[in-house]
Amino acid sequence: MSRAVIDEARERMQKAVQNFERELGGVRAGRATPALLERVRVQAYGSELPVQQVASINVPDPRTLVIQPWDKNLVTAVERAILKSDLGLNPSSDGTVIRLVIPPMTQERRNELVRQVRKMAEEARVAVRNVRRDANERLKAEMKADALSEDQERREQEEVQKLTDRFIQAIDDALAAKEKEITEV
């Protein structure tokens, strides 16, 4: 039974790290990346769809995104969706292709993004620690129910702590890489 507790904890911690990495992808770091548009939803065909489902997104150079809707009638809808998003980018269109030029960031904006990313990292660490707490509580409950000996419980808790350390290190590594990307001029 304790093996199931550890496996579930590993899976939940992995999901917390993956969620953090996905959130990091949406943070604009002065470099063009299709991940910037992940949260942009386009009003098309009677529903809201992600941009990736209605257009191809290319990165011809580090400061430009080129969005080419598959249906030419959606060009204005994609432009509107980008303007409505909180990205702070102005699309320019020639009727078939939309270009997004990513402006260079000011030092003040870089510092603000670093603070935002650190806050996101701390939330991910808290999520991992909450999983650890839940797993340890379940192990204690198993020991009280005589399903585990004290020594087994201690070993299992040490394994949960090793998992926690590993996933927190993964969060810290992703944070360091993103901070480096943001502060790069």
N, CA, C and O atoms as a DFTB+ gen file, in Angstrom:
740 C
 N C O
     1  1       0.823      -1.201       0.000
     2  2       0.000       0.000       0.000
     3  2       0.865       1.261       0.000
     4  3       0.534       2.235      -0.676
     5  1       1.972       1.251       0.754
     6  2       2.819       2.448       0.840
     7  2       3.459       2.752      -0.515
     8  3       3.738       3.910      -0.828
     9  1       3.688       1.721      -1.308
    10  2       4.248       1.935      -2.655
    11  2       3.285       2.788      -3.491
    12  3       3.711       3.654      -4.255
    13  1       1.988       2.530      -3.334
    14  2       0.983       3.301      -4.061
    15  2       1.013       4.762      -3.627
    16  3       0.825       5.658      -4.451
    17  1       1.246       5.006      -2.344
    18  2       1.324       6.378      -1.825
    19  2       2.493       7.104      -2.482
    20  3       2.357       8.250      -2.909
    21  1       3.620       6.447      -2.559
    22  2       4.824       7.067      -3.146
    23  2       4.643       7.282      -4.642
    24  3       5.025       8.328      -5.166
    25  1       4.064       6.303      -5.336
    26  2       3.828       6.450      -6.776
    27  2       2.874       7.608      -7.064
    28  3       3.084       8.383      -7.998
    29  1       1.825       7.714      -6.252
    30  2       0.875       8.812      -6.439
    31  2       1.546      10.159      -6.157
    32  3       1.307      11.135      -6.868
    33  1       2.376      10.208      -5.130
    34  2       3.086      11.449      -4.800
    35  2       4.017      11.843      -5.942
    36  3       4.092      13.016      -6.306
    37  1       4.727      10.864      -6.511
    38  2       5.633      11.145      -7.633
    39  2       4.846      11.722      -8.817
    40  3       5.269      12.692      -9.448
    41  1       3.707      11.111      -9.100
    42  2       2.887      11.550     -10.230
    43  2       2.361      12.977     -10.005
    44  3       2.393      13.804     -10.916
    45  1       1.885      13.253      -8.808
    46  2       1.358      14.592      -8.509
    47  2       2.461      15.650      -8.527
    48  3       2.244      16.770      -8.988
    49  1       3.643      15.291      -8.023
    50  2       4.771      16.235      -8.049
    51  2       5.191      16.515      -9.491
    52  3       5.499      17.652      -9.849
    53  1       5.200      15.468     -10.308
    54  2       5.552      15.627     -11.724
    55  2       4.577      16.574     -12.411
    56  3       4.984      17.419     -13.208
    57  1       3.285      16.433     -12.103
    58  2       2.277      17.310     -12.701
    59  2       2.491      18.758     -12.267
    60  3       2.299      19.674     -13.068
    61  1       2.883      18.978     -11.015
    62  2       3.137      20.337     -10.529
    63  2       4.302      20.964     -11.297
    64  3       4.243      22.134     -11.675
    65  1       5.358      20.185     -11.527
    66  2       6.517      20.691     -12.265
    67  2       6.140      20.960     -13.725
    68  3       6.529      21.988     -14.279
    69  1       5.397      20.060     -14.346
    70  2       4.980      20.254     -15.735
    71  2       4.105      21.497     -15.877
    72  3       4.246      22.251     -16.839
    73  1       3.214      21.707     -14.932
    74  2       2.357      22.890     -14.956
    75  2       3.203      24.159     -14.849
    76  3       2.953      25.133     -15.559
    77  1       4.199      24.150     -13.969
    78  2       5.090      25.298     -13.815
    79  2       5.847      25.572     -15.115
    80  3       5.957      26.721     -15.542
    81  1       6.362      24.526     -15.735
    82  2       7.106      24.705     -16.987
    83  2       6.205      25.225     -18.102
    84  3       6.647      26.011     -18.939
    85  1       4.947      24.794     -18.118
    86  2       4.002      25.282     -19.117
    87  2       3.713      26.774     -18.880
    88  3       3.636      27.555     -19.828
    89  1       3.556      27.158     -17.612
    90  2       3.345      28.575     -17.285
    91  2       4.551      29.413     -17.683
    92  3       4.401      30.532     -18.174
    93  1       5.744      28.874     -17.472
    94  2       6.962      29.607     -17.845
    95  2       7.006      29.875     -19.339
    96  3       7.477      30.928     -19.768
    97  1       6.520      28.933     -20.133
    98  2       6.521      29.093     -21.583
    99  2       5.695      30.281     -22.033
   100  3       5.971      30.869     -23.078
   101  1       4.683      30.642     -21.254
   102  2       3.828      31.757     -21.607
   103  2       4.352      33.114     -21.169
   104  3       3.748      34.142     -21.476
   105  1       5.476      33.126     -20.453
   106  2       6.044      34.397     -20.009
   107  2       6.911      34.958     -21.124
   108  3       7.838      34.306     -21.604
   109  1       6.591      36.177     -21.524
   110  2       7.317      36.813     -22.625
   111  2       8.696      37.238     -22.149
   112  3       8.816      38.058     -21.240
   113  1       9.717      36.696     -22.747
   114  2      11.088      36.978     -22.310
   115  2      11.854      37.783     -23.347
   116  3      13.083      37.729     -23.379
   117  1      11.160      38.524     -24.191
   118  2      11.852      39.327     -25.188
   119  2      12.238      38.544     -26.426
   120  3      12.812      39.098     -27.363
   121  1      11.929      37.270     -26.434
   122  2      12.252      36.413     -27.556
   123  2      10.955      35.825     -28.097
   124  3      10.079      35.424     -27.331
   125  1      10.840      35.778     -29.401
   126  2       9.628      35.252     -30.021
   127  2       9.577      33.738     -29.857
   128  3      10.548      33.037     -30.140
   129  1       8.447      33.254     -29.403
   130  2       8.217      31.825     -29.274
   131  2       6.721      31.559     -29.427
   132  3       5.915      32.333     -28.910
   133  1       6.326      30.492     -30.118
   134  2       4.901      30.194     -30.277
   135  2       4.175      30.012     -28.937
   136  3       2.957      30.178     -28.866
   137  1       4.917      29.673     -27.881
   138  2       4.290      29.486     -26.567
   139  2       3.661      30.779     -26.053
   140  3       2.777      30.729     -25.197
   141  1       4.094      31.928     -26.555
   142  2       3.501      33.203     -26.141
   143  2       2.008      33.251     -26.445
   144  3       1.244      33.916     -25.746
   145  1       1.603      32.546     -27.484
   146  2       0.210      32.612     -27.935
   147  2      -0.657      31.472     -27.411
   148  3      -1.805      31.328     -27.831
   149  1      -0.125      30.661     -26.500
   150  2      -0.884      29.503     -26.018
   151  2      -2.211      29.868     -25.382
   152  3      -3.188      29.134     -25.531
   153  1      -2.266      30.995     -24.671
   154  2      -3.499      31.364     -23.972
   155  2      -4.424      32.241     -24.816
   156  3      -5.516      32.589     -24.368
   157  1      -4.007      32.602     -26.027
   158  2      -4.835      33.452     -26.888
   159  2      -5.924      32.593     -27.532
   160  3      -5.644      31.581     -28.175
   161  1      -7.162      33.019     -27.344
   162  2      -8.311      32.291     -27.885
   163  2      -8.977      33.149     -28.958
   164  3      -9.215      34.339     -28.757
   165  1      -9.273      32.525     -30.102
   166  2      -9.853      33.218     -31.249
   167  2     -11.327      32.850     -31.371
   168  3     -11.699      31.681     -31.265
   169  1     -12.160      33.864     -31.594
   170  2     -13.581      33.628     -31.832
   171  2     -13.719      33.162     -33.286
   172  3     -13.595      33.967     -34.210
   173  1     -13.972      31.874     -33.489
   174  2     -14.046      31.326     -34.845
   175  2     -15.035      30.165     -34.891
   176  3     -15.105      29.348     -33.973
   177  1     -15.778      30.112     -35.958
   178  2     -16.713      29.014     -36.206
   179  2     -17.693      28.818     -35.048
   180  3     -18.078      27.693     -34.730
   181  1     -18.085      29.917     -34.431
   182  2     -19.083      29.849     -33.372
   183  2     -18.558      29.442     -32.011
   184  3     -19.350      29.201     -31.101
   185  1     -17.258      29.359     -31.844
   186  2     -16.707      29.032     -30.526
   187  2     -15.325      29.669     -30.379
   188  3     -14.780      30.231     -31.329
   189  1     -14.775      29.571     -29.177
   190  2     -13.438      30.105     -28.927
   191  2     -12.427      28.980     -29.075
   192  3     -12.524      27.948     -28.410
   193  1     -11.456      29.193     -29.957
   194  2     -10.436      28.176     -30.219
   195  2      -9.054      28.753     -29.958
   196  3      -8.850      29.954     -30.130
   197  1      -8.097      27.922     -29.546
   198  2      -6.720      28.396     -29.412
   199  2      -6.175      28.773     -30.799
   200  3      -6.558      28.182     -31.809
   201  1      -5.291      29.752     -30.828
   202  2      -4.706      30.202     -32.091
   203  2      -4.071      29.033     -32.843
   204  3      -4.158      28.966     -34.069
   205  1      -3.440      28.119     -32.124
   206  2      -2.761      26.996     -32.765
   207  2      -3.704      26.113     -33.568
   208  3      -3.265      25.388     -34.460
   209  1      -5.002      26.168     -33.260
   210  2      -5.963      25.339     -33.981
   211  2      -6.510      26.005     -35.236
   212  3      -7.170      25.353     -36.046
   213  1      -6.240      27.307     -35.407
   214  2      -6.772      27.991     -36.584
   215  2      -5.672      28.573     -37.472
   216  3      -5.956      29.127     -38.534
   217  1      -4.411      28.445     -37.035
   218  2      -3.326      29.057     -37.806
   219  2      -2.008      28.351     -37.540
   220  3      -1.831      27.681     -36.523
   221  1      -1.081      28.521     -38.490
   222  2       0.279      28.043     -38.245
   223  2       1.080      29.222     -37.688
   224  3       0.872      30.369     -38.082
   225  1       1.987      28.923     -36.778
   226  2       2.795      29.960     -36.139
   227  2       4.256      29.643     -36.403
   228  3       4.739      28.561     -36.069
   229  1       4.958      30.602     -37.011
   230  2       6.376      30.422     -37.329
   231  2       7.193      31.509     -36.655
   232  3       6.682      32.580     -36.325
   233  1       8.483      31.212     -36.454
   234  2       9.408      32.161     -35.851
   235  2      10.555      32.382     -36.839
   236  3      11.557      31.669     -36.786
   237  1      10.421      33.368     -37.746
   238  2      11.458      33.587     -38.744
   239  2      12.756      34.181     -38.162
   240  3      13.842      33.946     -38.691
   241  1      12.627      34.952     -37.069
   242  2      13.813      35.477     -36.396
   243  2      13.476      35.655     -34.908
   244  3      12.309      35.548     -34.532
   245  1      14.471      35.925     -34.062
   246  2      14.232      35.947     -32.617
   247  2      13.234      36.991     -32.119
   248  3      12.781      36.901     -30.978
   249  1      12.885      37.963     -32.931
   250  2      11.980      39.026     -32.483
   251  2      10.646      39.056     -33.237
   252  3       9.850      39.973     -33.036
   253  1      10.391      38.070     -34.099
   254  2       9.177      38.106     -34.918
   255  2       8.438      36.773     -34.893
   256  3       9.040      35.703     -34.977
   257  1       7.114      36.870     -34.775
   258  2       6.234      35.715     -34.938
   259  2       5.392      35.962     -36.184
   260  3       4.883      37.065     -36.386
   261  1       5.247      34.944     -37.013
   262  2       4.400      35.041     -38.196
   263  2       3.260      34.047     -38.018
   264  3       3.474      32.846     -37.854
   265  1       2.045      34.582     -38.056
   266  2       0.845      33.765     -37.868
   267  2       0.098      33.744     -39.189
   268  3      -0.261      34.789     -39.731
   269  1      -0.132      32.541     -39.700
   270  2      -0.817      32.403     -40.973
   271  2      -2.087      31.571     -40.769
   272  3      -2.028      30.343     -40.714
   273  1      -3.246      32.256     -40.656
   274  2      -4.510      31.513     -40.487
   275  2      -4.784      30.637     -41.713
   276  3      -4.516      31.029     -42.849
   277  1      -5.319      29.455     -41.456
   278  2      -5.618      28.540     -42.551
   279  2      -6.814      29.047     -43.357
   280  3      -6.908      28.836     -44.566
   281  1      -7.717      29.715     -42.657
   282  2      -8.876      30.312     -43.320
   283  2      -8.635      31.824     -43.355
   284  3      -8.537      32.461     -42.306
   285  1      -8.541      32.393     -44.551
   286  2      -8.220      33.820     -44.702
   287  2      -9.258      34.718     -44.029
   288  3      -8.952      35.857     -43.675
   289  1     -10.482      34.217     -43.848
   290  2     -11.532      35.006     -43.208
   291  2     -11.266      35.213     -41.713
   292  3     -11.906      36.058     -41.086
   293  1     -10.331      34.452     -41.138
   294  2     -10.064      34.542     -39.706
   295  2      -8.946      35.529     -39.355
   296  3      -8.633      35.704     -38.177
   297  1      -8.342      36.173     -40.351
   298  2      -7.221      37.078     -40.087
   299  2      -7.623      38.160     -39.081
   300  3      -6.903      38.401     -38.112
   301  1      -8.757      38.805     -39.305
   302  2      -9.168      39.880     -38.391
   303  2      -9.529      39.334     -37.012
   304  3      -9.281      39.996     -36.004
   305  1     -10.112      38.135     -36.953
   306  2     -10.461      37.533     -35.661
   307  2      -9.199      37.223     -34.857
   308  3      -9.168      37.422     -33.643
   309  1      -8.160      36.734     -35.536
   310  2      -6.895      36.436     -34.856
   311  2      -6.269      37.740     -34.359
   312  3      -5.775      37.804     -33.233
   313  1      -6.291      38.779     -35.202
   314  2      -5.751      40.083     -34.788
   315  2      -6.483      40.596     -33.554
   316  3      -5.850      41.037     -32.595
   317  1      -7.804      40.539     -33.571
   318  2      -8.605      40.994     -32.434
   319  2      -8.259      40.221     -31.165
   320  3      -8.137      40.803     -30.087
   321  1      -8.102      38.896     -31.302
   322  2      -7.786      38.062     -30.141
   323  2      -6.428      38.439     -29.552
   324  3      -6.268      38.465     -28.332
   325  1      -5.457      38.730     -30.404
   326  2      -4.131      39.119     -29.927
   327  2      -4.203      40.472     -29.219
   328  3      -3.581      40.668     -28.175
   329  1      -4.964      41.400     -29.792
   330  2      -5.118      42.715     -29.158
   331  2      -5.837      42.609     -27.810
   332  3      -5.493      43.329     -26.872
   333  1      -6.831      41.719     -27.703
   334  2      -7.577      41.546     -26.455
   335  2      -6.731      40.859     -25.377
   336  3      -6.967      41.055     -24.185
   337  1      -5.743      40.050     -25.796
   338  2      -4.916      39.334     -24.819
   339  2      -4.064      40.342     -24.066
   340  3      -3.927      41.491     -24.488
   341  1      -3.498      39.912     -22.961
   342  2      -2.690      40.814     -22.143
   343  2      -1.206      40.771     -22.528
   344  3      -0.340      41.054     -21.700
   345  1      -0.916      40.419     -23.781
   346  2       0.475      40.301     -24.229
   347  2       1.129      41.650     -24.486
   348  3       2.352      41.767     -24.416
   349  1       0.340      42.658     -24.779
   350  2       0.898      43.970     -25.062
   351  2       1.588      44.031     -26.413
   352  3       2.546      44.784     -26.587
   353  1       1.111      43.248     -27.369
   354  2       1.706      43.216     -28.705
   355  2       0.707      43.749     -29.721
   356  3      -0.497      43.529     -29.590
   357  1       1.208      44.453     -30.737
   358  2       0.353      44.978     -31.806
   359  2       0.585      44.193     -33.086
   360  3       1.671      44.249     -33.662
   361  1      -0.425      43.464     -33.532
   362  2      -0.270      42.697     -34.767
   363  2      -0.348      43.605     -35.998
   364  3      -1.088      44.589     -36.018
   365  1       0.426      43.253     -37.015
   366  2       0.292      43.950     -38.297
   367  2       0.004      42.885     -39.345
   368  3       0.604      41.810     -39.348
   369  1      -0.941      43.215     -40.244
   370  2      -1.419      42.221     -41.189
   371  2      -1.371      42.762     -42.607
   372  3      -1.548      43.957     -42.844
   373  1      -1.124      41.844     -43.554
   374  2      -1.196      42.215     -44.974
   375  2      -2.410      41.569     -45.625
   376  3      -2.512      41.532     -46.852
   377  1      -3.325      41.062     -44.816
   378  2      -4.544      40.438     -45.330
   379  2      -4.493      38.921     -45.314
   380  3      -5.541      38.276     -45.270
   381  1      -3.309      38.339     -45.347
   382  2      -3.197      36.880     -45.308
   383  2      -2.299      36.405     -44.171
   384  3      -2.496      35.313     -43.638
   385  1      -1.316      37.218     -43.801
   386  2      -0.346      36.845     -42.775
   387  2      -0.310      37.941     -41.711
   388  3      -0.370      39.130     -42.024
   389  1      -0.210      37.519     -40.449
   390  2      -0.107      38.465     -39.337
   391  2       1.314      38.395     -38.790
   392  3       1.834      37.313     -38.519
   393  1       1.929      39.553     -38.632
   394  2       3.273      39.613     -38.049
   395  2       3.196      40.252     -36.674
   396  3       2.550      41.282     -36.478
   397  1       3.871      39.615     -35.730
   398  2       3.994      40.172     -34.384
   399  2       5.466      40.446     -34.139
   400  3       6.275      39.518     -34.111
   401  1       5.821      41.706     -33.963
   402  2       7.201      42.055     -33.653
   403  2       7.290      42.224     -32.146
   404  3       6.564      43.023     -31.554
   405  1       8.187      41.466     -31.533
   406  2       8.376      41.512     -30.093
   407  2       9.365      42.640     -29.799
   408  3      10.533      42.546     -30.176
   409  1       8.916      43.705     -29.132
   410  2       9.833      44.814     -28.861
   411  2      10.854      44.429     -27.788
   412  3      10.576      43.585     -26.935
   413  1      12.041      45.054     -27.835
   414  2      13.017      44.778     -26.775
   415  2      12.457      45.268     -25.435
   416  3      11.747      46.272     -25.382
   417  1      12.778      44.559     -24.372
   418  2      12.247      44.902     -23.061
   419  2      13.148      45.894     -22.341
   420  3      14.364      45.912     -22.530
   421  1      12.520      46.718     -21.513
   422  2      13.286      47.637     -20.669
   423  2      13.800      46.858     -19.459
   424  3      13.299      45.778     -19.150
   425  1      14.789      47.405     -18.788
   426  2      15.336      46.742     -17.605
   427  2      14.266      46.626     -16.512
   428  3      14.218      45.637     -15.781
   429  1      13.413      47.647     -16.411
   430  2      12.342      47.622     -15.418
   431  2      11.382      46.461     -15.691
   432  3      10.971      45.759     -14.767
   433  1      11.032      46.265     -16.958
   434  2      10.135      45.167     -17.330
   435  2      10.797      43.811     -17.081
   436  3      10.141      42.866     -16.642
   437  1      12.092      43.721     -17.363
   438  2      12.822      42.474     -17.087
   439  2      12.759      42.134     -15.604
   440  3      12.490      40.991     -15.233
   441  1      13.010      43.137     -14.750
   442  2      12.975      42.906     -13.301
   443  2      11.586      42.482     -12.846
   444  3      11.446      41.618     -11.980
   445  1      10.560      43.094     -13.432
   446  2       9.182      42.739     -13.100
   447  2       8.893      41.288     -13.490
   448  3       8.260      40.554     -12.732
   449  1       9.358      40.877     -14.673
   450  2       9.156      39.495     -15.119
   451  2       9.907      38.504     -14.236
   452  3       9.398      37.421     -13.947
   453  1      11.113      38.867     -13.807
   454  2      11.875      37.981     -12.918
   455  2      11.105      37.788     -11.609
   456  3      11.013      36.670     -11.103
   457  1      10.556      38.866     -11.067
   458  2       9.748      38.744      -9.831
   459  2       8.540      37.839     -10.067
   460  3       8.220      36.992      -9.234
   461  1       7.876      38.021     -11.198
   462  2       6.693      37.216     -11.527
   463  2       7.069      35.736     -11.641
   464  3       6.357      34.871     -11.130
   465  1       8.174      35.451     -12.303
   466  2       8.598      34.063     -12.502
   467  2       9.002      33.431     -11.163
   468  3       8.722      32.258     -10.916
   469  1       9.657      34.210     -10.309
   470  2      10.028      33.684      -8.982
   471  2       8.787      33.362      -8.152
   472  3       8.766      32.375      -7.416
   473  1       7.761      34.191      -8.273
   474  2       6.504      33.936      -7.556
   475  2       5.874      32.635      -8.067
   476  3       5.391      31.822      -7.279
   477  1       5.883      32.446      -9.386
   478  2       5.342      31.216      -9.970
   479  2       6.124      30.001      -9.477
   480  3       5.542      28.952      -9.202
   481  1       7.449      30.148      -9.365
   482  2       8.288      29.042      -8.893
   483  2       7.951      28.708      -7.445
   484  3       7.871      27.536      -7.075
   485  1       7.755      29.732      -6.633
   486  2       7.426      29.476      -5.225
   487  2       6.080      28.767      -5.114
   488  3       5.921      27.882      -4.273
   489  1       5.116      29.137      -5.944
   490  2       3.817      28.455      -5.936
   491  2       3.984      26.987      -6.327
   492  3       3.323      26.115      -5.762
   493  1       4.862      26.711      -7.290
   494  2       5.110      25.321      -7.698
   495  2       5.793      24.548      -6.568
   496  3       5.468      23.386      -6.323
   497  1       6.744      25.197      -5.877
   498  2       7.408      24.530      -4.734
   499  2       6.391      24.206      -3.646
   500  3       6.420      23.122      -3.063
   501  1       5.492      25.152      -3.376
   502  2       4.454      24.925      -2.357
   503  2       3.581      23.745      -2.764
   504  3       3.217      22.925      -1.921
   505  1       3.241      23.651      -4.050
   506  2       2.419      22.533      -4.522
   507  2       3.143      21.201      -4.276
   508  3       2.528      20.228      -3.839
   509  1       4.446      21.165      -4.559
   510  2       5.224      19.939      -4.345
   511  2       5.272      19.609      -2.850
   512  3       5.126      18.450      -2.461
   513  1       5.477      20.634      -2.017
   514  2       5.530      20.394      -0.561
   515  2       4.180      19.923      -0.020
   516  3       4.125      19.119       0.911
   517  1       3.087      20.428      -0.611
   518  2       1.762      19.968      -0.189
   519  2       1.576      18.490      -0.521
   520  3       0.971      17.750       0.254
   521  1       2.089      18.063      -1.656
   522  2       2.015      16.642      -2.023
   523  2       2.817      15.821      -1.008
   524  3       2.384      14.752      -0.578
   525  1       4.001      16.342      -0.630
   526  2       4.824      15.642       0.374
   527  2       4.048      15.507       1.680
   528  3       4.013      14.431       2.277
   529  1       3.428      16.597       2.124
   530  2       2.667      16.573       3.378
   531  2       1.551      15.536       3.310
   532  3       1.364      14.756       4.245
   533  1       0.802      15.528       2.190
   534  2      -0.285      14.556       2.032
   535  2       0.238      13.117       2.079
   536  3      -0.357      12.255       2.725
   537  1       1.345      12.870       1.395
   538  2       1.918      11.519       1.369
   539  2       2.358      11.106       2.772
   540  3       2.103       9.980       3.199
   541  1       3.019      12.017       3.487
   542  2       3.475      11.686       4.848
   543  2       2.301      11.425       5.783
   544  3       2.372      10.545       6.640
   545  1       1.222      12.184       5.622
   546  2       0.030      11.949       6.450
   547  2      -0.575      10.586       6.157
   548  3      -1.018       9.887       7.069
   549  1      -0.591      10.211       4.884
   550  2      -1.137       8.896       4.525
   551  2      -0.253       7.770       5.069
   552  3      -0.754       6.733       5.504
   553  1       1.068       7.986       5.040
   554  2       1.980       6.971       5.597
   555  2       1.781       6.834       7.105
   556  3       1.800       5.723       7.634
   557  1       1.590       7.947       7.795
   558  2       1.341       7.911       9.240
   559  2       0.042       7.159       9.535
   560  3      -0.036       6.374      10.480
   561  1      -0.968       7.414       8.713
   562  2      -2.255       6.741       8.905
   563  2      -2.099       5.233       8.700
   564  3      -2.697       4.438       9.424
   565  1      -1.289       4.845       7.706
   566  2      -1.050       3.411       7.480
   567  2      -0.325       2.790       8.673
   568  3      -0.610       1.655       9.054
   569  1       0.624       3.544       9.268
   570  2       1.346       3.018      10.418
   571  2       0.381       2.848      11.603
   572  3       0.435       1.848      12.318
   573  1      -0.492       3.831      11.797
   574  2      -1.464       3.742      12.892
   575  2      -2.422       2.568      12.690
   576  3      -2.901       1.972      13.654
   577  1      -2.694       2.245      11.424
   578  2      -3.585       1.125      11.118
   579  2      -2.820      -0.196      11.092
   580  3      -3.363      -1.222      10.684
   581  1      -1.570      -0.172      11.523
   582  2      -0.690      -1.351      11.577
   583  2      -0.422      -1.967      10.215
   584  3      -0.147      -3.163      10.123
   585  1      -0.497      -1.163       9.145
   586  2      -0.148      -1.658       7.815
   587  2       1.355      -1.479       7.570
   588  3       1.922      -2.112       6.680
   589  1       1.997      -0.608       8.369
   590  2       3.435      -0.343       8.248
   591  2       4.069      -0.346       9.624
   592  3       3.434       0.031      10.609
   593  1       5.325      -0.773       9.690
   594  2       6.071      -0.628      10.936
   595  2       6.661       0.776      10.976
   596  3       6.671       1.474       9.962
   597  1       7.155       1.196      12.143
   598  2       7.754       2.529      12.260
   599  2       8.967       2.666      11.341
   600  3       9.165       3.708      10.716
   601  1       9.776       1.611      11.264
   602  2      10.961       1.655      10.400
   603  2      10.558       1.794       8.933
   604  3      11.155       2.577       8.195
   605  1       9.551       1.039       8.513
   606  2       9.083       1.146       7.130
   607  2       8.558       2.551       6.848
   608  3       8.834       3.134       5.799
   609  1       7.795       3.084       7.807
   610  2       7.242       4.422       7.623
   611  2       8.374       5.438       7.474
   612  3       8.318       6.310       6.608
   613  1       9.395       5.325       8.314
   614  2      10.519       6.260       8.252
   615  2      11.233       6.154       6.899
   616  3      11.587       7.170       6.301
   617  1      11.443       4.920       6.419
   618  2      12.089       4.722       5.109
   619  2      11.244       5.332       3.991
   620  3      11.767       5.990       3.092
   621  1       9.932       5.104       4.059
   622  2       9.032       5.634       3.035
   623  2       9.027       7.173       3.068
   624  3       9.024       7.817       2.019
   625  1       9.027       7.752       4.268
   626  2       9.065       9.208       4.383
   627  2      10.375       9.766       3.826
   628  3      10.389      10.828       3.205
   629  1      11.477       9.044       4.052
   630  2      12.760       9.480       3.478
   631  2      12.697       9.448       1.952
   632  3      13.233      10.332       1.284
   633  1      12.043       8.433       1.410
   634  2      11.910       8.350      -0.044
   635  2      11.037       9.494      -0.577
   636  3      11.332      10.074      -1.622
   637  1       9.971       9.806       0.148
   638  2       9.121      10.930      -0.245
   639  2       9.935      12.228      -0.206
   640  3       9.792      13.082      -1.080
   641  1      10.792      12.371       0.816
   642  2      11.615      13.581       0.913
   643  2      12.604      13.664      -0.252
   644  3      12.845      14.747      -0.785
   645  1      13.176      12.523      -0.648
   646  2      14.098      12.517      -1.798
   647  2      13.364      12.935      -3.072
   648  3      13.889      13.695      -3.886
   649  1      12.135      12.423      -3.229
   650  2      11.311      12.831      -4.379
   651  2      11.071      14.337      -4.354
   652  3      11.214      15.020      -5.368
   653  1      10.708      14.839      -3.184
   654  2      10.440      16.273      -3.024
   655  2      11.671      17.080      -3.410
   656  3      11.572      18.050      -4.161
   657  1      12.823      16.684      -2.900
   658  2      14.069      17.401      -3.211
   659  2      14.347      17.387      -4.708
   660  3      14.762      18.397      -5.278
   661  1      14.120      16.245      -5.340
   662  2      14.383      16.122      -6.778
   663  2      13.473      17.047      -7.596
   664  3      13.934      17.717      -8.521
   665  1      12.195      17.080      -7.255
   666  2      11.264      17.905      -8.018
   667  2      11.455      19.396      -7.726
   668  3      11.283      20.222      -8.623
   669  1      11.799      19.746      -6.517
   670  2      12.081      21.152      -6.207
   671  2      13.338      21.591      -6.954
   672  3      13.419      22.731      -7.411
   673  1      14.314      20.699      -7.082
   674  2      15.517      21.025      -7.859
   675  2      15.161      21.234      -9.332
   676  3      15.730      22.108      -9.986
   677  1      14.235      20.449      -9.853
   678  2      13.791      20.630     -11.244
   679  2      13.123      21.996     -11.414
   680  3      13.323      22.663     -12.429
   681  1      12.340      22.406     -10.432
   682  2      11.706      23.732     -10.475
   683  2      12.773      24.816     -10.448
   684  3      12.716      25.776     -11.217
   685  1      13.751      24.658      -9.552
   686  2      14.827      25.660      -9.449
   687  2      15.643      25.746     -10.730
   688  3      16.049      26.836     -11.133
   689  1      15.888      24.616     -11.372
   690  2      16.642      24.609     -12.633
   691  2      15.870      25.333     -13.736
   692  3      16.441      26.129     -14.481
   693  1      14.567      25.050     -13.834
   694  2      13.737      25.713     -14.844
   695  2      13.663      27.214     -14.567
   696  3      13.681      28.022     -15.495
   697  1      13.581      27.583     -13.289
   698  2      13.546      28.996     -12.905
   699  2      14.845      29.689     -13.301
   700  3      14.820      30.786     -13.859
   701  1      15.973      29.057     -13.014
   702  2      17.269      29.658     -13.349
   703  2      17.407      29.858     -14.853
   704  3      17.903      30.892     -15.300
   705  1      16.975      28.884     -15.627
   706  2      17.056      29.000     -17.088
   707  2      16.171      30.144     -17.588
   708  3      16.581      30.905     -18.465
   709  1      14.960      30.270     -17.036
   710  2      14.050      31.325     -17.472
   711  2      14.568      32.702     -17.046
   712  3      14.469      33.665     -17.806
   713  1      15.118      32.793     -15.834
   714  2      15.690      34.067     -15.379
   715  2      16.832      34.501     -16.292
   716  3      16.958      35.677     -16.630
   717  1      17.660      33.540     -16.684
   718  2      18.775      33.841     -17.574
   719  2      18.245      34.344     -18.926
   720  3      18.774      35.298     -19.497
   721  1      17.189      33.683     -19.423
   722  2      16.584      34.075     -20.698
   723  2      15.988      35.481     -20.602
   724  3      16.101      36.269     -21.540
   725  1      15.359      35.793     -19.476
   726  2      14.719      37.113     -19.304
   727  2      15.764      38.214     -19.202
   728  3      15.606      39.274     -19.806
   729  1      16.818      37.977     -18.451
   730  2      17.811      39.026     -18.206
   731  2      18.813      39.178     -19.341
   732  3      19.584      40.137     -19.366
   733  1      18.808      38.236     -20.282
   734  2      19.690      38.322     -21.451
   735  2      19.295      39.522     -22.297
   736  3      18.119      39.711     -22.607
   737  1      20.276      40.328     -22.669
   738  2      19.961      41.520     -23.463
   739  2      20.224      41.271     -24.924
   740  3      20.017      42.161     -25.749
